[in-house]
């Protein structure tokens, strides 16, 4: 499987944190399914200086790029407009 690192930043408008908190339970259900399927490696929230969630970082793996984008385009953080700026990069886990 090909690994990917995802840096996803939330919107910066006044409702951004509210949207994240509304979408979060749905996103976590999807991530738990990714983990059960072997697609989720590790991830978590990016925090600002005040400790508030402002984005996400994830390491995921998929058999195909199509499978990656099938998940991505249907994740609640995308469909509920939480993530505003997203970078997806190929990644290789070090064999140590």
C-alpha positions as CSV (number, residue, x, y, z in Angstrom):
1,X,0.0,0.0,0.0
2,X,1.0,3.6,-0.6
3,X,1.3,5.9,2.4
4,X,0.2,9.5,2.4
5,X,0.6,12.3,4.9
6,X,-2.3,14.8,5.1
7,X,-2.1,18.3,6.5
8,X,-5.5,19.8,6.7
9,X,-6.3,23.2,8.1
10,X,-9.7,24.3,9.2
11,X,-11.4,27.5,8.1
12,X,-10.6,30.6,10.0
13,X,-14.0,32.2,10.2
14,X,-15.9,32.5,13.5
15,X,-17.9,29.3,12.9
16,X,-14.9,27.1,12.1
17,X,-14.6,25.5,15.5
18,X,-18.3,25.0,15.7
19,X,-18.4,23.2,12.4
20,X,-15.4,21.0,13.5
21,X,-17.2,20.1,16.7
22,X,-20.4,19.2,14.9
23,X,-18.6,17.1,12.3
24,X,-16.1,15.5,14.7
25,X,-18.2,12.5,15.9
26,X,-19.0,11.6,12.3
27,X,-15.4,12.0,11.2
28,X,-14.2,9.7,14.1
29,X,-16.7,7.0,13.0
30,X,-15.1,7.1,9.5
31,X,-11.6,7.1,10.9
32,X,-12.4,4.1,13.1
33,X,-13.6,2.2,9.9
34,X,-10.3,3.3,8.2
35,X,-8.4,1.8,11.1
36,X,-10.4,-1.4,11.0
37,X,-9.6,-1.7,7.3
38,X,-5.9,-1.0,7.8
39,X,-5.9,2.4,6.0
40,X,-5.4,4.6,9.1
41,X,-1.9,4.7,10.5
42,X,-1.9,7.6,12.9
43,X,-3.5,11.0,13.2
44,X,-4.7,13.8,15.4
45,X,-5.6,17.4,15.7
46,X,-3.4,20.4,15.1
47,X,-3.7,22.9,18.0
48,X,-3.2,26.6,18.2
49,X,-1.4,28.3,21.1
50,X,-4.6,28.3,23.1
51,X,-5.0,24.6,22.7
52,X,-7.9,24.8,20.3
53,X,-8.2,22.4,17.3
54,X,-7.4,24.2,14.1
55,X,-6.7,21.3,11.7
56,X,-5.6,17.7,11.4
57,X,-2.6,15.6,10.4
58,X,-3.1,12.1,9.3
59,X,-0.9,9.3,8.0
60,X,-3.0,6.9,5.9
61,X,-2.4,4.2,3.4
62,X,-4.4,3.0,0.4
63,X,-4.0,0.5,-2.4
64,X,-4.8,3.1,-5.0
65,X,-5.0,6.9,-5.3
66,X,-8.7,6.4,-6.3
67,X,-9.4,4.7,-3.0
68,X,-7.6,7.6,-1.2
69,X,-9.8,10.2,-2.9
70,X,-12.9,8.1,-2.5
71,X,-12.4,8.3,1.3
72,X,-11.2,11.9,1.2
73,X,-14.1,13.3,-0.8
74,X,-16.7,11.6,1.5
75,X,-15.1,12.3,4.9
76,X,-17.3,14.5,7.1
77,X,-14.6,17.1,7.5
78,X,-14.8,17.7,3.8
79,X,-18.5,17.3,3.3
80,X,-19.3,19.5,6.3
81,X,-16.8,22.1,5.2
82,X,-14.4,21.9,8.2
83,X,-11.1,21.5,6.3
84,X,-10.4,24.6,4.1
85,X,-6.7,24.0,3.1
86,X,-5.5,20.5,2.5
87,X,-2.1,19.1,1.4
88,X,-1.8,15.4,0.6
89,X,1.7,14.2,0.0
90,X,3.2,10.8,-0.8
91,X,4.9,9.4,2.3
92,X,7.1,6.5,3.1
93,X,7.3,5.1,6.6
94,X,10.9,4.5,7.7
95,X,11.7,0.9,8.3
96,X,13.6,1.2,11.6
